[in-house]
């Protein structure tokens, strides 16, 4: 019989912090569930964030990736999302809208909000340098919390071998 599990956790990122390595957080959830083999599904619940499976090399992400993103989707650019004289969708009357169109575009360009990753012998089945990174593109001037959802379906017969 397959076991199914579900959990959410919060990731607090400081002002101007660009990414957080959440690999250990996801692994801790798997450890608590005591499921040996299957697949874990990880999803970030925010539209200005993305997940990326990549090396957790700070210079590559903080310097190289964000330099390229600034060229492609500048924080100083003009975005219809920020123009409330034309934007009529997804407005919250209880909140003042911030100019973060660039953050939405960057999230669309870089990755996706979710990944499904194999679990073998209770461990994430990732490559040697692969890590699960949460990239938040809307971190200017404030500390905020981001919600990550983890769900897992056990597959006792999964071995990770072809």
N, C-alpha and C positions, 0 to 999 in steps of 0.2 A: 504494500500500500504506500502510495506517495504521500510525503509530508509536504505541506505548504506553509510558508511562514511570511510574515510581513512586519516591517519595522520602519520607523522614521527617526532620523537624528538631525540635530542642528549643527551647522558649521558657522562659527563666527569669524568674520574676516574684518581686519582692521581697515581704516581709511586708506585708500590707495593700494591695498594689498591686491595682487592680481590673481594669485592662484593658491590653492591649498591641496596638498597631497592627502587624499582621503582613503588610500589603500588600506592602511592599518585600521581605520574606523570600520570599513566594510568587513575586513577579516575578523575583527572583534565580534561583530554581529553573527557571522558564520560560526565562530567558536562557541558563542552562547547557545546557538541553536543545536549544536552537536549533530550536524548533518554531514555525512562523509562525502557523498557524491551527488552531483546535480548541476543546476545552473542558477546563478544569482543574477537578478535584474536590478540595476542601479539607475536611479533617475533623479535629476535635480528639478525642483518644482518652481523654477523661476525663468522667465523669458529673456532675461539679460545675462543668463549664465549658460554654460555648456560643460559637458564632461569631455575629457580627452584621455585616451590611453596613450601614454608617451613617457619618455624619460623625465624624471623630476629634476631637470637641470635648470637651475634658476636663471643663468645667463641666457640660455636658449629661449626661455619663455619670457622673462622680464625684459630682456633687451631685444633679441632678434624678433620674436613673434610680435611683440607689442609695437616695435618699430614698423614692421610691415603693416600691421593693422592700422596704425596711425596714418600711413600712406593711403590705405584703401578706404578707411572709414574714420576720418579725422574727428576728434572730439569737438573741434571747432566748425565742422561742416554744417550745412543746412539739411535738416531732415523733416519731412512732412509730419512725422510722428510728433514732433515738437511744436508744430504750428497749430495751435488750438483754434485758429480761425477757419481751418479746413478739416481738422480731425474731428470726427463725430463718434467714433467707436471706442469701446473699452475705456471709458472715462469713469472715474469714481468721484461722485459729487462730494464725498467726505474727505477727499485728499487733494492737496495741491499737486498738480502734475509737475514733474521735473523734466528738464531737457536731457533725455537719455536715449534719443534715437540712435546715436552712434553705438551705444551698448547693445541694442537689439540687433543692429546690422552686424556687429562683430560676432555676436553669438551665432547668427545664421551662417556666417562665413567659416567659422573655425571648426565646429564639431557638431555634436548632437546632444540632446538632453538626457539620453539614456544609452546604456550598454547592457548586453547580456553576456556574462562571463562564466565559463565552466568552473566547477569546483571539483577537485579530485583529492581524495584522502583528507577532506576537511580544509583544504587550502585553495585559495584563488589560483587558477591555472593560467598564469601570465608568463610572458617571456622574461628573460633575465633582468632587463632594465625597465620593463613596462610597469607603469604605475597608473592608478586612477586619479586623475587630477580634476578638481573643480575650478573652472575659470569663471571669475565674476568680472564682467566688464563695466559694471555700474557702481564703482567703489569710491568715487570722488567724495571727499569731505565728510565721510561718516562711517561709523562702524555699523555693520548690519549682520543679521543672522540669515542663513540660507538653509532651506529644508531639503534633505536628501532622503529619498525613499528606497528601501532595500526590500526585495521580495525574493523568495527562493522556492524552487520546486526540487525535491529530492528525487534522484534517479539512482537507485542502488546499483544498477548494472553499468553505469557510466564508468569507463576506465581511463578516458583520455587518450586511448590508443586507437589507431586506425583500424 
